[in-house]
């Protein structure tokens, strides 16, 4: 499933109208029919009291079609217009005329005090938001803010059409206020704003409806659209485990991590790799913590940082960085120099990214894949920007970093974005605050290392890792509460979650 900005969606709509045999009136009819069908089959009860609030643009036009279809099916549906009919635009005006011919004067105008609307919303069981959609540009009018506040104040179940009014479709910002939807039926493709900034907080559960827009034409139009990771993609990306396999078949991970201060990073990363199927895991860390690690993780091979400079390694994937600290820059920089020259996939995470800033050209020249896994603060460091700057352009900066290092980039966040060196992007649509704990990022690096060691290609490994990591955390959070999930609990859940996705 592709993700579009508001402008890209307008261009794809225009292409569909010009080359797809549909006019704008019919396309809006299809959109309204799709939403009304979804509402009837998924949401509405026969005794539901439904209020549809419509603006003056295309989102309002969709609402007029929805209202007409629901009333034709016998539902108790009230239509409220935010603006006088003479202010309706384009085909929205035509669909209002069609509605009014079928149900003459069966609509109400929102008065300036919104008295009638507030009363109706208070009596409603469902509110359908068709006020603004993707049409928001700049700031809301005070009147629109008041309308949205009325909708939010009501206790009814709120469903947004295309996206919640007040949310910017492209950047996910909410300038002042947005409808807090329980569910969003988006048309043709989810919008980038669903996954950025404040978007995830207001869209609720979302579903994408096919309305015959030619999304596949994006390449012809010069668009490079991100895609959403889904269950099917995850299932197809999990490496095959033959029944007669042995530890040599299931890969050898070399993890270079940890310090006296950050013992947990080394423990969590290496255990996540081992407990998700990697045949052999070797952990190179400071010798001062070997006994502590060996006592609780006897499955992990242990070597010291000094040995990493001398001993050739048999690993087929390397992870560098979790919990290294910055107290031994000369040693750690020398290790990174050595492993950069090896012809193995290399994951650079956490403090490893600090050392990578000095090796951009060497990393760019590697023949084997490099994967960088920054969180927003690390992305800001790598690109020498502020955190606000990188977070305001998550898709863009991920592409920039991938190009700068000729690397795969896993840009962590509430909705993690993964990017290939050629600019192809995928987004993980799940994840919550259960992952907002120290150690969970180290677990992700361990899982990613394990998948690569077992034979996954870099993009497939990243897709599976971020999705399984988020899904497992959500499941643990439901049992324990998001406040108290630990990295150990997350590790235990990973293998179970992987098993659920194996075909």
Beta strands, then each sheet from edge to edge (+ up, - down):
strand 1: 3-4
strand 2: 49-54
strand 3: 76-81
strand 4: 108-109
strand 5: 126-130
strand 6: 157-161
strand 7: 183-187
strand 8: 190-191
strand 9: 205-209
strand 10: 227-229
strand 11: 252-256
strand 12: 280-285
strand 13: 301-304
strand 14: 317-320
strand 15: 345-349
strand 16: 370-373
strand 17: 408-411
strand 18: 417-419
strand 19: 425-428
sheet 1: 1+ 8+
sheet 2: 4+ 3+ 2+ 5+ 6+ 7+ 9+
sheet 3: 10+ 19+ 18- 17+ 16+ 15+ 14+ 11+ 12+ 13+
end
